Amino acid sequence: MLQIEIKNCFIELGKFLSQFSLEKNEAKPNVKNNTLYFDEFVKLIELSQSHNGWFTPEQVYFSIHSWSEALKEENLNKWLSNYTFKENSNKNVGLILAGNIPLVGFHDFLSVLITGHNVLVKTSSNDQHLIQFLAQYLISIDERLKGKITFIEGKLEDFDAVIATGSNNTSRYFEYYFKSKPNIIRKNRNSVAVLNGNETSEDLENLGEDIFRYFGLGCRNVSKLFVPKGYDFKHFFESIFKYKDVIFYEKYANNYDYNKAVFLMSLYKLLDNEFLTLKEDTSYSSPISSVFYEFYDNIEDVKSRLEKESEQIQCIVSNNLIENSISFGQTQKPQLWDYADNIDTLNFLINL
């Protein structure tokens, strides 16, 4: 298949996804194969939480909307225009996907196909239904994709390269097992926000989006704050109050109660607003329902630290305090050219 043909399939998928929202699912005219797939997708969205308790309708619809925006023709063209593609690319690329947030591995799936390769997908048990449904929709647009997409249940075999996402522990296994093949191995990363005390209420409210979206389960969720010495968290807590309803979700509430109890039994000093705890800690990876923080004296020290420990960081959020940082509220709205771990996936695939 020509790249333009594959790209057009994803554009059609984007149009299909644009019909679904938390407020209303509404079939639009001229969307291909709606009679076969529209009602089935609504049912799958409704069932998603039974497949994974963290995949509430709100979170699934947010992911779907994000992908409907990303797959617009102008975004795909902008992304692809930065590369020179090879003809006759036809390697078998294995994907081992995570399952922490809905459709978390879809960018890798898109990248493999758009570069002309065949994709061998091993899904996480926590997120195996959504991506398989979207693959079936793509195949319905162009039957030739059926020969380029394979979902693997057992051992991954007969591959020329691999992209694997997992924990720091599983990455050691991946690095050993896939050492003879070209690979991208992704480990645990976390995202941080750097504040200086001049943030507006709107900034901090948007920071709440970076913290609470997907219940904080994504590597792009902010799990650590750097704040100036003497910072008063009152303004922060007031600004994120709109997210208070998160505590009414049982799985989140259970984590909040458990982690708070562990912290208190360990005699840690906590800041608490009854749905989020803040703990002073040098680590980046905070548990669900908690965010770590550190005080700083000099912003240059923070810059130096983040640069030195960049392999632990996925995103940095600030009001331009840190070079190439992301605006508040944008961590879970990446563009196609915002690569995980800052590894250019498309360049890796083009050069296989």
C-alpha positions in Angstrom: 0.0 0.0 0.0 1.1 3.6 -0.7 1.6 5.8 2.3 -1.1 8.2 1.1 -3.6 5.3 1.1 -2.7 4.3 4.6 -2.8 7.9 5.7 -6.3 8.3 4.2 -7.5 5.2 6.2 -6.4 6.9 9.4 -8.1 10.2 8.4 -11.3 8.2 7.9 -10.8 6.7 11.4 -10.4 10.2 12.8 -13.8 11.2 11.2 -15.3 8.1 12.7 -14.0 8.9 16.2 -15.2 12.5 16.0 -18.8 11.2 16.4 -18.4 10.1 20.0 -18.3 12.3 23.1 -19.4 12.1 26.8 -22.2 14.5 26.1 -23.6 12.8 23.0 -22.8 10.1 20.5 -24.2 11.3 17.2 -23.8 9.6 13.8 -22.7 12.0 11.1 -23.4 11.7 7.4 -20.6 10.5 5.0 -18.7 8.6 7.7 -17.7 5.3 6.2 -19.1 2.1 7.5 -21.2 3.6 10.3 -23.9 1.1 9.9 -21.5 -1.7 10.8 -19.4 0.1 13.5 -21.2 3.0 15.1 -23.5 1.1 17.5 -20.8 -1.5 18.2 -18.4 1.2 19.3 -20.9 2.7 21.6 -21.4 -0.7 23.2 -17.6 -1.2 23.6 -17.2 2.2 25.3 -20.0 1.3 27.7 -18.2 -2.0 28.5 -14.7 -0.5 28.8 -15.0 0.0 32.6 -15.9 -3.7 33.0 -12.7 -4.6 31.1 -10.6 -2.2 33.1 -12.0 -0.5 36.2 -10.0 2.7 35.6 -11.5 3.1 32.1 -14.5 5.2 33.1 -16.6 6.7 30.2 -15.1 10.1 30.9 -11.6 8.9 30.5 -12.3 6.7 27.4 -14.2 9.6 25.7 -11.3 11.9 26.4 -8.9 9.6 24.7 -11.2 9.1 21.7 -11.6 12.8 21.3 -7.8 13.4 21.5 -7.3 10.9 18.7 -10.1 12.3 16.6 -8.2 15.6 16.7 -4.8 14.1 16.1 -5.9 12.2 13.0 -7.1 15.2 11.1 -5.5 15.5 7.7 -3.6 18.8 8.6 -2.0 17.2 11.6 -1.0 14.1 9.8 0.5 16.1 7.0 2.4 18.4 9.4 3.8 15.4 11.2 4.9 13.4 8.1 6.3 16.4 6.2 9.4 16.4 8.4 10.6 13.0 7.1 11.8 11.3 3.9 10.3 7.9 3.6 11.7 4.8 2.0 9.9 2.9 -0.7 9.0 -0.8 -0.1 9.3 -0.7 3.7 7.9 -4.0 4.7 9.5 -5.1 8.0 7.6 -6.9 10.7 7.6 -4.7 13.8 6.4 -6.1 17.1 4.7 -3.9 19.6 4.4 -4.8 23.3 1.9 -2.3 24.6 1.1 -0.9 28.1 -2.4 -0.7 29.4 -2.4 2.1 32.0 -4.6 4.5 30.0 -7.0 4.0 27.1 -5.3 3.5 23.7 -1.9 4.3 25.2 -0.1 2.3 22.5 -2.0 3.7 19.5 0.7 6.1 18.5 3.2 3.3 18.0 0.5 1.3 16.1 0.0 4.3 13.8 3.7 4.9 13.4 4.5 1.4 12.2 1.7 1.4 9.6 2.3 4.9 8.3 6.0 4.0 7.6 4.8 1.0 5.5 5.8 -1.8 7.9 3.6 -4.6 9.2 2.6 -4.5 12.8 2.5 -7.4 15.3 0.6 -6.3 18.3 0.7 -7.8 21.8 -1.8 -5.9 23.8 -1.9 -5.5 27.6 -4.7 -7.4 29.2 -5.8 -4.1 30.7 -6.4 -2.5 27.3 -6.9 -5.0 24.5 -10.4 -4.2 23.2 -10.3 -0.6 22.0 -7.2 -0.9 19.8 -8.5 -4.1 18.2 -11.8 -2.5 17.4 -10.1 0.5 15.7 -7.9 -2.0 13.8 -11.0 -3.7 12.5 -12.5 -0.4 11.5 -9.3 0.5 9.5 -9.4 -2.9 7.8 -13.0 -2.2 6.8 -11.8 1.0 5.1 -9.1 -0.9 3.1 -9.0 -4.7 3.2 -5.3 -4.7 2.3 -4.6 -3.6 5.9 -5.6 -7.1 7.0 -2.3 -8.4 5.8 -0.4 -5.7 7.7 -2.0 -6.0 11.1 -1.7 -9.0 13.4 -2.6 -9.3 17.0 -0.5 -11.8 19.0 -1.8 -13.8 22.0 1.3 -15.9 22.8 5.0 -15.4 22.3 6.1 -12.6 19.9 7.9 -14.3 17.0 9.1 -13.6 13.4 9.7 -9.9 14.0 12.5 -7.6 12.6 12.3 -4.9 15.3 10.3 -4.3 18.4 8.9 -1.4 20.5 8.2 -2.5 24.0 6.7 -0.5 26.9 6.8 -1.7 30.5 8.1 -1.1 34.0 11.7 -0.7 35.0 11.6 -4.3 36.0 10.1 -5.7 32.7 12.5 -3.5 30.7 15.4 -5.5 31.9 13.8 -8.6 30.5 12.9 -6.8 27.2 16.5 -5.5 26.9 17.8 -9.1 27.2 15.3 -10.8 25.1 15.3 -8.3 22.2 19.0 -7.4 22.3 19.6 -8.9 18.9 17.0 -6.8 17.2 16.6 -3.1 16.6 14.4 -1.9 19.5 12.9 0.9 21.5 12.5 -0.1 25.2 10.4 2.2 27.3 10.7 2.3 31.1 8.9 4.1 33.9 8.9 7.9 33.6 7.1 10.7 35.4 6.1 14.2 34.7 6.8 17.3 36.9 5.6 20.9 37.2 7.8 23.8 38.2 6.1 26.7 39.9 7.4 30.1 41.0 4.3 31.3 43.0 3.1 33.7 40.2 0.8 31.2 38.6 -2.8 32.4 38.2 -5.8 30.4 39.4 -6.4 29.3 35.8 -2.8 28.0 35.6 -3.2 26.0 38.7 -6.7 24.7 37.7 -5.2 23.5 34.4 -2.4 21.9 36.4 -5.1 19.9 38.1 -6.0 18.5 34.7 -2.4 17.4 34.3 -2.6 15.7 37.7 -6.1 14.1 37.7 -6.7 13.1 34.0 -6.7 9.3 33.8 -6.6 9.4 37.6 -2.9 10.1 37.4 -2.0 6.7 35.8 -0.1 8.0 32.8 3.5 8.8 32.5 2.5 12.3 31.2 0.5 13.0 34.4 2.2 15.4 36.8 3.3 13.5 39.9 5.9 15.9 41.3 6.0 19.7 42.0 9.0 21.9 42.4 8.0 25.0 44.3 10.0 28.0 45.7 11.0 27.9 49.4 8.1 29.1 51.6 5.5 28.4 48.9 1.9 28.5 50.3 -0.1 25.7 48.9 -3.5 27.4 49.8 -3.8 28.9 46.3 -3.0 25.6 44.7 -5.6 23.7 46.7 -8.3 26.3 46.1 -7.6 26.2 42.3 -7.9 22.4 42.0 -11.1 22.2 44.0 -13.1 21.6 40.8 -11.6 18.1 40.6 -13.0 17.1 44.0 -15.5 14.6 42.6 -12.6 12.3 41.8 -12.9 11.0 45.4 -16.4 9.6 44.6 -14.8 7.1 42.3 -14.3 3.9 44.4 -11.0 2.8 43.0 -9.5 6.2 43.4 -11.0 6.6 46.9 -9.5 3.2 48.0 -6.1 4.3 46.8 -6.5 7.7 48.6 -7.5 6.0 51.9 -4.8 3.4 51.7 -1.9 5.6 50.7 -2.9 8.3 53.2 -3.0 5.7 56.0 0.5 4.4 55.0 1.9 7.9 55.0 0.4 8.7 58.4 1.5 5.5 60.0 5.0 6.2 58.8 4.7 9.6 60.5 5.1 11.6 57.3 3.9 15.2 57.3 1.2 15.6 54.8 -0.8 18.4 53.2 -4.3 17.1 52.4 -7.5 18.5 50.9 -9.6 15.3 51.3 -9.0 14.1 47.7 -5.3 14.7 47.2 -2.3 14.4 49.5 0.9 16.3 49.0 4.1 14.9 50.5 7.6 16.4 50.5 9.7 13.8 48.8 12.8 13.7 46.5 11.3 10.9 44.4 9.4 11.5 41.1 6.9 8.6 41.2 4.1 9.3 43.7 1.3 6.8 44.3 -2.2 7.4 43.0 -4.0 10.2 44.8 -0.8 11.8 46.0 1.7 14.3 44.5 5.3 14.8 45.8 6.9 18.2 46.1 10.3 19.7 46.8 11.2 23.3 47.7 14.0 25.1 45.8 16.1 28.2 46.4 17.3 28.7 42.9 15.5 27.9 39.7 18.9 27.2 38.1 19.4 24.3 40.5 16.0 22.8 39.4 17.0 23.2 35.7 20.3 21.4 36.4 18.6 18.6 38.3 16.0 18.0 35.6 18.6 17.9 32.9 20.8 15.5 34.8 17.8 13.2 35.5 16.1 13.6 32.2 15.8 9.9 31.6 13.3 9.8 34.5 11.2 12.6 33.1 8.5 12.5 30.5 7.1 16.0 30.6 8.0 19.3 32.3 5.1 21.8 32.9 5.7 25.4 33.7 5.1 29.0 32.6 8.3 29.1 30.5 10.4 28.7 33.6 12.1 25.6 32.0 13.1 25.5 28.4 10.8 23.4 26.2 8.3 23.0 29.0 4.6 22.4 28.3 1.8 24.8 29.2 -0.4 23.9 32.2 -3.3 21.6 31.2 -1.6 20.2 28.1 0.3 17.1 29.2 -2.4 14.6 28.1 -3.0 16.4 24.8 0.2 15.5 22.9 0.7 16.2 19.3 1.7 13.4 16.9 5.2 14.8 16.9 5.5 14.7 20.7 7.3 11.4 21.1 7.4 9.3 24.3 10.8 9.5 26.0 11.9 12.0 23.4 12.7 9.1 21.0 11.7 9.8 17.4 9.7 6.7 16.7 9.2 7.5 13.0 12.9 8.0 12.5 13.6 4.7 14.1 11.1 2.9 11.9 12.2 4.7 8.7 15.8 3.5 9.2 15.1 -0.2 9.8 
